[in-house]
Amino acid sequence: MLGEMRFNPARKLVITAGLFAVAVGVVLVSSATRSAVPLFFAWIPLLTVPWVLTRPESPPPPVPDLSEREEGQGERRERDDAGDPETGTEAPDDQDRGGKD
């Protein structure tokens, strides 16, 4: 189950930074308590970092096919040029678009 985990690069960076922060926090606790015992646990998050960084990356999201998108926009433009059939209005002529009479 753990071998199947996939992370994207941004998630790997966040997890790695968090693990380093935990390790530094443990060292700070050791310093504050003047005890060496917490230092024996500081290596646990640091040994987890290589495991996180070696996980396979998740595949990128699929890119939409631009050729289909352009074809759909072309049909939409043709309908806009033809006017609105429901209201019976027609598209303005090229002469009317410039504002010149």
Secondary structure, 3 states (H helix, E strand, C coil): CHHHCCECHHHHHHHHHHHHHHHHHHHHHHHHHCCCHHHHCCHHHHHHHHHHHCCCECCCCCCCCHHHHHHHHHHHHHHHHHCECCCCECCCCHHHHCCCC
